[in-house]
């Protein structure tokens, strides 16, 4: 659904107007997220001014947590003339679920750390086999658990 615009922009102009580096624009082009409209006689890439809208979409989608691969899939749907909003809604719902899980994990970790700090008594005694009692006196973790032993290898 890209419209053919008569005004073509050089890659430097795209950079100036979008704030996105030439290197990133070339990278996006290599991934198929952008397509140049051709090249000048001197070999410089030319882009339709529609590329600015596309770059703004890519940056906003990244900010919302979508990967470049996910963005590429969405843009393919768009380029085929289909509205991608259904797919975007699905992806954002997945991101929201991930964020909720991360918040739960962070709240659990926060509670654990808060408990360690509030229960810590600095006696000043340093035992040779203890690096730091605030961590090592926690009953939640044992270095003999197979998954921890495996991670230590």
OpenMM code with the backbone's topology and positions (N, CA, C; nanometers):
from openmm import Vec3, app, unit

residues = "UNK UNK UNK UNK UNK UNK UNK UNK UNK UNK UNK UNK UNK UNK UNK UNK UNK UNK UNK UNK UNK UNK UNK UNK UNK UNK UNK UNK UNK UNK UNK UNK UNK UNK UNK UNK UNK UNK UNK UNK UNK UNK UNK UNK UNK UNK UNK UNK UNK UNK UNK UNK UNK UNK UNK UNK UNK UNK UNK UNK UNK UNK UNK UNK UNK UNK UNK UNK UNK UNK UNK UNK UNK UNK UNK UNK UNK UNK UNK UNK UNK UNK UNK UNK UNK UNK UNK UNK UNK UNK UNK UNK UNK UNK UNK UNK UNK UNK UNK UNK UNK UNK UNK UNK UNK UNK UNK UNK UNK UNK UNK UNK UNK UNK UNK UNK UNK UNK UNK UNK UNK UNK UNK UNK UNK UNK UNK UNK UNK UNK UNK UNK UNK UNK UNK UNK UNK UNK UNK UNK UNK UNK UNK UNK UNK UNK UNK UNK UNK UNK UNK UNK UNK".split()
positions = [
    Vec3(0.0806, -0.1189, 0.0000),
    Vec3(0.0000, 0.0000, 0.0000),
    Vec3(0.0856, 0.1263, 0.0000),
    Vec3(0.2080, 0.1130, -0.0442),
    Vec3(0.2929, 0.2304, -0.0545),
    Vec3(0.2479, 0.3139, -0.1730),
    Vec3(0.2343, 0.4416, -0.1513),
    Vec3(0.1951, 0.5287, -0.2606),
    Vec3(0.3205, 0.5744, -0.3326),
    Vec3(0.3091, 0.5918, -0.4608),
    Vec3(0.4227, 0.6394, -0.5374),
    Vec3(0.4292, 0.7911, -0.5265),
    Vec3(0.5307, 0.8393, -0.4653),
    Vec3(0.5506, 0.9810, -0.4436),
    Vec3(0.6562, 1.0269, -0.5429),
    Vec3(0.6342, 1.1402, -0.6043),
    Vec3(0.7278, 1.1910, -0.7050),
    Vec3(0.8586, 1.2391, -0.6420),
    Vec3(0.8522, 1.2879, -0.5202),
    Vec3(0.9713, 1.3419, -0.4553),
    Vec3(1.0527, 1.2282, -0.3957),
    Vec3(1.1738, 1.2138, -0.4436),
    Vec3(1.2633, 1.1118, -0.3898),
    Vec3(1.3659, 1.1786, -0.2990),
    Vec3(1.3971, 1.1095, -0.1931),
    Vec3(1.4920, 1.1600, -0.0946),
    Vec3(1.6198, 1.0781, -0.0991),
    Vec3(1.7320, 1.1453, -0.0851),
    Vec3(1.8582, 1.0745, -0.0700),
    Vec3(1.8665, 1.0229, 0.0729),
    Vec3(1.9495, 0.9223, 0.0946),
    Vec3(1.9578, 0.8601, 0.2264),
    Vec3(1.9961, 0.9621, 0.3342),
    Vec3(2.0801, 1.0587, 0.3002),
    Vec3(2.1167, 1.1633, 0.3960),
    Vec3(1.9978, 1.2499, 0.4349),
    Vec3(1.9101, 1.2763, 0.3387),
    Vec3(1.7897, 1.3539, 0.3679),
    Vec3(1.6946, 1.2741, 0.4573),
    Vec3(1.6870, 1.1449, 0.4324),
    Vec3(1.6038, 1.0586, 0.5171),
    Vec3(1.6572, 1.0620, 0.6599),
    Vec3(1.7887, 1.0547, 0.6729),
    Vec3(1.8520, 1.0616, 0.8048),
    Vec3(1.8208, 1.1944, 0.8732),
    Vec3(1.8354, 1.3042, 0.7996),
    Vec3(1.8097, 1.4368, 0.8566),
    Vec3(1.6647, 1.4515, 0.9026),
    Vec3(1.5718, 1.3999, 0.8235),
    Vec3(1.4300, 1.4185, 0.8545),
    Vec3(1.3769, 1.3186, 0.9572),
    Vec3(1.4413, 1.2026, 0.9671),
    Vec3(1.3910, 1.0990, 1.0584),
    Vec3(1.4698, 1.0906, 1.1886),
    Vec3(1.5943, 1.1375, 1.1854),
    Vec3(1.6801, 1.1234, 1.3025),
    Vec3(1.7392, 0.9842, 1.3159),
    Vec3(1.7239, 0.9026, 1.2142),
    Vec3(1.7745, 0.7648, 1.2152),
    Vec3(1.9014, 0.7606, 1.1307),
    Vec3(2.0032, 0.6945, 1.1812),
    Vec3(2.1336, 0.6957, 1.1149),
    Vec3(2.1308, 0.6244, 0.9800),
    Vec3(2.2247, 0.6626, 0.8965),
    Vec3(2.2397, 0.5985, 0.7653),
    Vec3(2.2640, 0.4491, 0.7831),
    Vec3(2.3480, 0.4161, 0.8788),
    Vec3(2.3791, 0.2744, 0.9039),
    Vec3(2.2522, 0.1952, 0.9375),
    Vec3(2.1655, 0.2527, 1.0220),
    Vec3(2.0416, 0.1853, 1.0600),
    Vec3(1.9482, 0.1731, 0.9400),
    Vec3(1.9402, 0.2772, 0.8600),
    Vec3(1.8552, 0.2726, 0.7402),
    Vec3(1.9036, 0.1624, 0.6468),
    Vec3(2.0332, 0.1523, 0.6273),
    Vec3(2.0878, 0.0448, 0.5430),
    Vec3(2.0584, -0.0923, 0.6038),
    Vec3(2.0697, -0.1019, 0.7364),
    Vec3(2.0404, -0.2276, 0.8060),
    Vec3(1.8944, -0.2668, 0.7847),
    Vec3(1.8040, -0.1709, 0.8032),
    Vec3(1.6617, -0.1981, 0.7822),
    Vec3(1.6351, -0.2389, 0.6373),
    Vec3(1.7044, -0.1753, 0.5459),
    Vec3(1.6883, -0.2105, 0.4049),
    Vec3(1.7358, -0.3537, 0.3816),
    Vec3(1.8471, -0.3913, 0.4425),
    Vec3(1.8988, -0.5272, 0.4307),
    Vec3(1.8041, -0.6309, 0.4877),
    Vec3(1.7310, -0.5934, 0.5934),
    Vec3(1.6331, -0.6847, 0.6537),
    Vec3(1.5023, -0.6901, 0.5751),
    Vec3(1.4868, -0.5995, 0.4788),
    Vec3(1.3635, -0.5962, 0.4013),
    Vec3(1.2548, -0.5096, 0.4632),
    Vec3(1.2886, -0.4337, 0.5664),
    Vec3(1.1900, -0.3458, 0.6292),
    Vec3(1.1664, -0.2203, 0.5458),
    Vec3(1.2675, -0.1809, 0.4704),
    Vec3(1.2612, -0.0644, 0.3826),
    Vec3(1.3044, -0.1054, 0.2436),
    Vec3(1.2599, -0.0280, 0.1474),
    Vec3(1.3017, -0.0546, 0.0105),
    Vec3(1.3322, 0.0791, -0.0560),
    Vec3(1.4507, 0.0885, -0.1130),
    Vec3(1.4837, 0.2122, -0.1832),
    Vec3(1.4098, 0.2138, -0.3160),
    Vec3(1.3901, 0.3344, -0.3675),
    Vec3(1.3197, 0.3496, -0.4948),
    Vec3(1.4156, 0.3470, -0.6120),
    Vec3(1.5414, 0.3322, -0.5830),
    Vec3(1.6420, 0.3295, -0.6880),
    Vec3(1.7677, 0.3988, -0.6404),
    Vec3(1.8521, 0.4304, -0.7383),
    Vec3(1.9780, 0.4979, -0.7064),
    Vec3(2.0021, 0.6099, -0.8066),
    Vec3(2.0785, 0.7062, -0.7610),
    Vec3(2.1169, 0.8153, -0.8503),
    Vec3(2.2238, 0.7633, -0.9456),
    Vec3(2.2613, 0.8465, -1.0418),
    Vec3(2.3686, 0.8078, -1.1333),
    Vec3(2.4980, 0.7845, -1.0572),
    Vec3(2.5142, 0.8543, -0.9452),
    Vec3(2.6336, 0.8388, -0.8624),
    Vec3(2.6250, 0.7204, -0.7669),
    Vec3(2.5126, 0.6484, -0.7683),
    Vec3(2.4983, 0.5289, -0.6855),
    Vec3(2.4375, 0.5511, -0.5482),
    Vec3(2.3895, 0.6728, -0.5217),
    Vec3(2.3278, 0.6995, -0.3917),
    Vec3(2.1845, 0.6473, -0.3886),
    Vec3(2.1482, 0.5876, -0.2753),
    Vec3(2.0120, 0.5368, -0.2590),
    Vec3(1.9126, 0.6528, -0.2608),
    Vec3(1.7965, 0.6253, -0.3218),
    Vec3(1.6862, 0.7203, -0.3208),
    Vec3(1.5647, 0.6510, -0.2597),
    Vec3(1.4899, 0.7271, -0.1812),
    Vec3(1.3724, 0.6729, -0.1150),
    Vec3(1.2527, 0.7632, -0.1402),
    Vec3(1.1368, 0.7020, -0.1502),
    Vec3(1.0125, 0.7765, -0.1539),
    Vec3(0.9943, 0.8427, -0.0182),
    Vec3(0.9246, 0.9541, -0.0141),
    Vec3(0.9023, 1.0201, 0.1153),
    Vec3(0.8167, 0.9338, 0.2082),
    Vec3(0.7500, 0.8312, 0.1546),
    Vec3(0.6745, 0.7362, 0.2376),
    Vec3(0.7649, 0.6633, 0.3367),
    Vec3(0.8943, 0.6598, 0.3082),
    Vec3(0.9877, 0.5905, 0.3968),
    Vec3(0.9898, 0.6553, 0.5354),
    Vec3(0.9604, 0.7837, 0.5430),
    Vec3(0.9604, 0.8525, 0.6723),
    Vec3(0.8485, 0.8000, 0.7623),
    Vec3(0.7318, 0.7764, 0.7036),
    Vec3(0.6198, 0.7187, 0.7792),
    Vec3(0.6546, 0.5780, 0.8237),
    Vec3(0.7171, 0.5042, 0.7356),
    Vec3(0.7542, 0.3659, 0.7658),
    Vec3(0.8583, 0.3609, 0.8783),
    Vec3(0.9565, 0.4492, 0.8727),
    Vec3(1.0584, 0.4546, 0.9778),
    Vec3(0.9967, 0.4928, 1.1124),
    Vec3(0.9040, 0.5865, 1.1107),
    Vec3(0.8366, 0.6259, 1.2349),
    Vec3(0.7589, 0.5071, 1.2921),
    Vec3(0.6944, 0.4295, 1.2042),
    Vec3(0.6208, 0.3106, 1.2492),
    Vec3(0.7171, 0.2095, 1.3114),
    Vec3(0.8291, 0.1847, 1.2451),
    Vec3(0.9274, 0.0873, 1.2943),
    Vec3(0.9767, 0.1283, 1.4327),
    Vec3(1.0122, 0.2546, 1.4493),
    Vec3(1.0641, 0.3007, 1.5779),
    Vec3(0.9578, 0.2906, 1.6870),
    Vec3(0.8343, 0.3269, 1.6568),
    Vec3(0.7271, 0.3195, 1.7572),
    Vec3(0.7001, 0.1736, 1.7944),
    Vec3(0.6983, 0.0859, 1.6955),
    Vec3(0.6748, -0.0564, 1.7218),
    Vec3(0.7874, -0.1143, 1.8073),
    Vec3(0.9112, -0.0741, 1.7803),
    Vec3(1.0237, -0.1188, 1.8633),
    Vec3(1.0078, -0.0684, 2.0064),
    Vec3(0.9674, 0.0562, 2.0200),
    Vec3(0.9472, 0.1139, 2.1532),
    Vec3(0.8421, 0.0347, 2.2318),
    Vec3(0.7434, -0.0181, 2.1629),
    Vec3(0.6380, -0.0968, 2.2271),
    Vec3(0.6808, -0.2409, 2.2529),
    Vec3(0.8036, -0.2750, 2.2139),
    Vec3(0.8575, -0.4065, 2.2465),
    Vec3(0.8539, -0.5082, 2.1346),
    Vec3(0.8147, -0.4673, 2.0155),
    Vec3(0.8132, -0.5616, 1.9036),
    Vec3(0.9541, -0.5763, 1.8469),
    Vec3(0.9883, -0.6981, 1.8098),
    Vec3(1.1194, -0.7247, 1.7502),
    Vec3(1.1172, -0.6823, 1.6035),
    Vec3(1.2345, -0.6674, 1.5458),
    Vec3(1.2415, -0.6335, 1.4036),
    Vec3(1.1796, -0.7431, 1.3182),
    Vec3(1.1917, -0.8677, 1.3622),
    Vec3(1.1292, -0.9776, 1.2886),
    Vec3(0.9770, -0.9637, 1.2916),
    Vec3(0.9222, -0.9338, 1.4084),
    Vec3(0.7773, -0.9144, 1.4199),
    Vec3(0.7315, -0.7951, 1.3365),
    Vec3(0.8095, -0.6882, 1.3406),
    Vec3(0.7773, -0.5694, 1.2619),
    Vec3(0.7810, -0.6026, 1.1135),
    Vec3(0.8805, -0.6808, 1.0720),
    Vec3(0.8897, -0.7224, 0.9322),
    Vec3(0.7673, -0.8011, 0.8884),
    Vec3(0.7194, -0.8907, 0.9732),
    Vec3(0.5992, -0.9683, 0.9406),
    Vec3(0.4774, -0.8778, 0.9270),
    Vec3(0.4668, -0.7805, 1.0154),
    Vec3(0.3552, -0.6856, 1.0098),
    Vec3(0.3626, -0.6033, 0.8814),
    Vec3(0.4826, -0.5575, 0.8462),
    Vec3(0.4987, -0.4775, 0.7250),
    Vec3(0.4709, -0.5592, 0.5992),
    Vec3(0.5001, -0.6890, 0.6025),
    Vec3(0.4664, -0.7751, 0.4883),
    Vec3(0.3162, -0.7796, 0.4669),
    Vec3(0.2416, -0.7912, 0.5753),
    Vec3(0.0952, -0.7907, 0.5664),
    Vec3(0.0490, -0.6581, 0.5056),
    Vec3(0.1044, -0.5486, 0.5546),
    Vec3(0.0705, -0.4153, 0.5043),
    Vec3(0.1046, -0.4017, 0.3556),
    Vec3(0.2239, -0.4479, 0.3176),
    Vec3(0.2684, -0.4369, 0.1787),
    Vec3(0.1839, -0.5203, 0.0833),
    Vec3(0.1167, -0.6213, 0.1360),
    Vec3(0.0276, -0.7040, 0.0537),
    Vec3(-0.1118, -0.6429, 0.0436),
    Vec3(-0.1271, -0.5231, 0.0991),
    Vec3(-0.2537, -0.4526, 0.0882),
    Vec3(-0.3549, -0.4859, 0.1963),
    Vec3(-0.3108, -0.5562, 0.2987),
    Vec3(-0.4005, -0.5947, 0.4077),
    Vec3(-0.3747, -0.5061, 0.5295),
    Vec3(-0.4798, -0.4731, 0.6041),
    Vec3(-0.4565, -0.3981, 0.7276),
    Vec3(-0.3950, -0.4890, 0.8342),
    Vec3(-0.2822, -0.4500, 0.8919),
    Vec3(-0.2133, -0.5363, 0.9880),
    Vec3(-0.2581, -0.5177, 1.1331),
    Vec3(-0.3625, -0.4405, 1.1557),
    Vec3(-0.4005, -0.4067, 1.2941),
    Vec3(-0.4364, -0.5293, 1.3773),
    Vec3(-0.4976, -0.6306, 1.3187),
    Vec3(-0.5303, -0.7521, 1.3932),
    Vec3(-0.4055, -0.8214, 1.4440),
    Vec3(-0.3067, -0.8320, 1.3579),
    Vec3(-0.1797, -0.8939, 1.3970),
    Vec3(-0.1087, -0.8090, 1.5025),
    Vec3(-0.1144, -0.6779, 1.4866),
    Vec3(-0.0510, -0.5887, 1.5838),
    Vec3(-0.1186, -0.6035, 1.7196),
    Vec3(-0.2508, -0.6090, 1.7198),
    Vec3(-0.3245, -0.6239, 1.8457),
    Vec3(-0.2846, -0.7536, 1.9159),
    Vec3(-0.2715, -0.8610, 1.8387),
    Vec3(-0.2313, -0.9909, 1.8945),
    Vec3(-0.0913, -0.9834, 1.9551),
    Vec3(0.0017, -0.9224, 1.8825),
    Vec3(0.1397, -0.9107, 1.9314),
    Vec3(0.1463, -0.8248, 2.0574),
    Vec3(0.0710, -0.7150, 2.0596),
    Vec3(0.0732, -0.6282, 2.1769),
    Vec3(0.0091, -0.6959, 2.2976),
    Vec3(-0.0920, -0.7785, 2.2742),
    Vec3(-0.1526, -0.8544, 2.3847),
    Vec3(-0.0506, -0.9523, 2.4428),
    Vec3(0.0291, -1.0159, 2.3562),
    Vec3(0.1360, -1.1051, 2.4027),
    Vec3(0.2384, -1.0269, 2.4846),
    Vec3(0.2756, -0.9081, 2.4363),
    Vec3(0.3727, -0.8245, 2.5080),
    Vec3(0.3182, -0.7859, 2.6453),
    Vec3(0.1894, -0.7532, 2.6517),
    Vec3(0.1287, -0.7163, 2.7788),
    Vec3(0.1339, -0.8325, 2.8774),
    Vec3(0.1083, -0.9533, 2.8289),
    Vec3(0.1177, -1.0719, 2.9156),
    Vec3(0.2606, -1.0923, 2.9648),
    Vec3(0.3579, -1.0727, 2.8762),
    Vec3(0.4988, -1.0849, 2.9158),
    Vec3(0.5344, -0.9820, 3.0224),
    Vec3(0.4872, -0.8605, 3.0038),
    Vec3(0.5148, -0.7542, 3.1009),
    Vec3(0.4537, -0.7894, 3.2361),
    Vec3(0.3306, -0.8402, 3.2351),
    Vec3(0.2653, -0.8803, 3.3604),
    Vec3(0.3448, -0.9890, 3.4319),
    Vec3(0.3965, -1.0870, 3.3558),
    Vec3(0.4784, -1.1925, 3.4160),
    Vec3(0.6074, -1.1349, 3.4742),
    Vec3(0.6691, -1.0441, 3.4003),
    Vec3(0.7921, -0.9815, 3.4488),
    Vec3(0.7663, -0.9002, 3.5754),
    Vec3(0.6548, -0.8301, 3.5792),
    Vec3(0.6205, -0.7529, 3.6988),
    Vec3(0.6037, -0.8463, 3.8176),
    Vec3(0.5341, -0.9579, 3.7978),
    Vec3(0.5171, -1.0560, 3.9058),
    Vec3(0.6520, -1.1068, 3.9555),
    Vec3(0.7410, -1.1392, 3.8614),
    Vec3(0.8736, -1.1884, 3.8987),
    Vec3(0.9527, -1.0813, 3.9738),
    Vec3(0.9434, -0.9577, 3.9278),
    Vec3(1.0151, -0.8486, 3.9941),
    Vec3(0.9590, -0.8215, 4.1335),
    Vec3(0.8281, -0.8298, 4.1489),
    Vec3(0.7684, -0.8096, 4.2813),
    Vec3(0.8114, -0.9193, 4.3781),
    Vec3(0.8195, -1.0426, 4.3274),
    Vec3(0.8670, -1.1534, 4.4104),
    Vec3(1.0120, -1.1296, 4.4513),
    Vec3(1.0950, -1.0905, 4.3562),
    Vec3(1.2357, -1.0624, 4.3843),
    Vec3(1.2494, -0.9453, 4.4818),
    Vec3(1.1695, -0.8422, 4.4618),
    Vec3(1.1724, -0.7259, 4.5509),
    Vec3(1.1388, -0.7675, 4.6939),
    Vec3(1.0376, -0.8502, 4.7065),
    Vec3(0.9967, -0.8983, 4.8387),
    Vec3(1.1080, -0.9799, 4.9039),
    Vec3(1.1710, -1.0655, 4.8248),
    Vec3(1.2801, -1.1483, 4.8768),
    Vec3(1.3967, -1.0618, 4.9237),
    Vec3(1.4351, -0.9656, 4.8415),
    Vec3(1.5468, -0.8777, 4.8774),
    Vec3(1.5104, -0.7925, 4.9989),
    Vec3(1.3873, -0.7424, 5.0016),
    Vec3(1.3423, -0.6654, 5.1178),
    Vec3(1.3482, -0.7469, 5.2455),
    Vec3(1.3080, -0.8732, 5.2361),
    Vec3(1.3143, -0.9622, 5.3519),
    Vec3(1.4563, -0.9864, 5.3976),
    Vec3(1.5468, -1.0046, 5.3018),
    Vec3(1.6879, -1.0244, 5.3373),
    Vec3(1.7442, -0.9013, 5.4078),
    Vec3(1.7144, -0.7842, 5.3544),
    Vec3(1.7677, -0.6612, 5.4132),
    Vec3(1.7081, -0.6328, 5.5505),
    Vec3(1.5782, -0.6557, 5.5647),
    Vec3(1.5156, -0.6247, 5.6939),
    Vec3(1.5557, -0.7244, 5.8023),
    Vec3(1.5896, -0.8455, 5.7636),
    Vec3(1.6273, -0.9470, 5.8609),
    Vec3(1.7759, -0.9575, 5.8867),
    Vec3(1.8542, -0.8747, 5.8190),
    Vec3(1.9996, -0.8856, 5.8297),
    Vec3(2.0506, -0.8146, 5.9533),
    Vec3(2.1310, -0.8857, 6.0249),
    Vec3(2.1974, -0.8287, 6.1424),
    Vec3(2.3477, -0.8380, 6.1184),
    Vec3(2.4117, -0.7248, 6.1187),
    Vec3(2.5564, -0.7221, 6.0982),
    Vec3(2.6250, -0.7407, 6.2331),
    Vec3(2.6726, -0.8602, 6.2532),
    Vec3(2.7406, -0.8900, 6.3799),
    Vec3(2.8879, -0.8558, 6.3735),
    Vec3(2.9384, -0.8351, 6.2550),
    Vec3(3.0795, -0.8040, 6.2406),
    Vec3(3.1677, -0.9272, 6.2417),
    Vec3(3.1120, -1.0404, 6.2780),
    Vec3(3.1891, -1.1652, 6.2791),
    Vec3(3.2011, -1.2170, 6.1364),
    Vec3(3.3197, -1.2469, 6.0963),
    Vec3(3.3426, -1.3009, 5.9631),
    Vec3(3.3907, -1.4437, 5.9761),
    Vec3(3.3082, -1.5356, 5.9307),
    Vec3(3.3490, -1.6755, 5.9311),
    Vec3(3.4219, -1.7039, 5.8013),
    Vec3(3.5218, -1.7872, 5.8108),
    Vec3(3.6064, -1.8151, 5.6956),
    Vec3(3.5285, -1.8755, 5.5790),
    Vec3(3.4323, -1.9584, 5.6059),
    Vec3(3.3601, -2.0275, 5.4990),
    Vec3(3.2400, -1.9480, 5.4472),
    Vec3(3.2156, -1.8296, 5.5001),
    Vec3(3.1005, -1.7491, 5.4596),
    Vec3(3.1502, -1.6237, 5.3888),
    Vec3(3.1040, -1.6047, 5.2699),
    Vec3(3.1410, -1.4845, 5.1944),
    Vec3(3.0596, -1.3658, 5.2446),
    Vec3(2.9272, -1.3832, 5.2501),
    Vec3(2.8386, -1.2780, 5.3000),
    Vec3(2.7133, -1.3439, 5.3558),
    Vec3(2.6903, -1.3323, 5.4845),
    Vec3(2.5783, -1.4025, 5.5464),
    Vec3(2.4416, -1.3571, 5.4971),
    Vec3(2.4310, -1.2344, 5.4492),
    Vec3(2.3008, -1.1872, 5.4018),
    Vec3(2.2497, -1.2739, 5.2863),
    Vec3(2.3408, -1.3243, 5.2077),
    Vec3(2.3019, -1.4101, 5.0953),
    Vec3(2.3098, -1.5567, 5.1344),
    Vec3(2.4150, -1.5950, 5.1986),
    Vec3(2.4371, -1.7366, 5.2261),
    Vec3(2.3478, -1.7941, 5.3341),
    Vec3(2.2902, -1.7135, 5.4189),
    Vec3(2.2008, -1.7660, 5.5210),
    Vec3(2.0589, -1.7841, 5.4693),
    Vec3(2.0371, -1.7480, 5.3444),
    Vec3(1.9050, -1.7671, 5.2854),
    Vec3(1.8807, -1.9159, 5.2679),
    Vec3(1.7681, -1.9626, 5.3145),
    Vec3(1.7347, -2.1051, 5.3053),
    Vec3(1.6734, -2.1422, 5.1716),
    Vec3(1.6537, -2.0436, 5.0849),
    Vec3(1.5847, -2.0698, 4.9591),
    Vec3(1.6711, -2.1403, 4.8564),
    Vec3(1.8013, -2.1238, 4.8648),
    Vec3(1.8885, -2.1761, 4.7598),
    Vec3(1.9948, -2.2658, 4.8211),
    Vec3(2.0144, -2.3784, 4.7571),
    Vec3(2.1193, -2.4702, 4.7996),
    Vec3(2.2074, -2.4999, 4.6801),
    Vec3(2.3375, -2.4927, 4.7003),
    Vec3(2.4285, -2.5204, 4.5899),
    Vec3(2.4307, -2.6673, 4.5546),
    Vec3(2.3606, -2.7482, 4.6314),
    Vec3(2.3572, -2.8901, 4.5981),
    Vec3(2.2404, -2.9230, 4.5058),
    Vec3(2.1534, -2.8258, 4.4795),
    Vec3(2.0440, -2.8511, 4.3865),
    Vec3(2.1043, -2.8768, 4.2486),
    Vec3(2.0542, -2.9767, 4.1779),
    Vec3(2.1149, -3.0134, 4.0489),
    Vec3(2.1190, -2.8989, 3.9486),
    Vec3(2.0123, -2.8169, 3.9405),
    Vec3(2.0119, -2.7107, 3.8402),
    Vec3(2.1163, -2.6038, 3.8708),
    Vec3(2.1439, -2.5803, 3.9976),
    Vec3(2.2463, -2.4826, 4.0342),
    Vec3(2.3848, -2.5415, 4.0124),
    Vec3(2.4034, -2.6662, 4.0501),
    Vec3(2.5306, -2.7333, 4.0264),
    Vec3(2.5626, -2.7326, 3.8771),
    Vec3(2.4613, -2.7559, 3.7958),
    Vec3(2.4798, -2.7573, 3.6506),
    Vec3(2.5209, -2.6183, 3.6006),
    Vec3(2.4588, -2.5116, 3.6523),
    Vec3(2.4920, -2.3755, 3.6105),
    Vec3(2.6331, -2.3363, 3.6511),
    Vec3(2.6819, -2.3951, 3.7604),
    Vec3(2.8158, -2.3619, 3.8084),
    Vec3(2.9255, -2.4280, 3.7260),
    Vec3(2.8923, -2.5251, 3.6451),
    Vec3(2.9928, -2.5957, 3.5635),
    Vec3(3.0393, -2.5102, 3.4493),
] * unit.nanometer
topology = app.Topology()
chain = topology.addChain("A")
for resn in residues:
    res = topology.addResidue(resn, chain)
    for name in ("N", "CA", "C"):
        topology.addAtom(name, app.Element.getBySymbol(name[0]), res)
